[in-house]
Amino acid sequence: MNSLHTTALQVEGMTCGSCVRHVERALRALPGVQAVDVRLRERVALVRHDPAATPAAELSAALTAEGYPAEIEPES
């Protein structure tokens, strides 16, 4: 059984609902991603995923490649 993890990404460059949809689409296209919650006001994307299929670094790299620079938020 795969273990799911939630990764929070700080996303730059989002200014509108269209940006949110682009970010959601880019993340959902990755293997192992189960759910995506993008919050425009906070500029954050919460991604529920299988880290064995897609490590957190690949999530941020995928968004950066789409034109939305993203960094993994440290866990608190």
NORVEN-V864194 format. One line per field, one symbol per residue. phi: phi as a letter, one per 20 degrees, with the letter a starting at -180 (. if undefined). A space follows every 10 residues. Layout:
phi->???
This chain:
phi->.eeecddede denecbfffg fffgfffffe fneebccddg gelccdcebe ffebfgffff fffffencgc cffffd
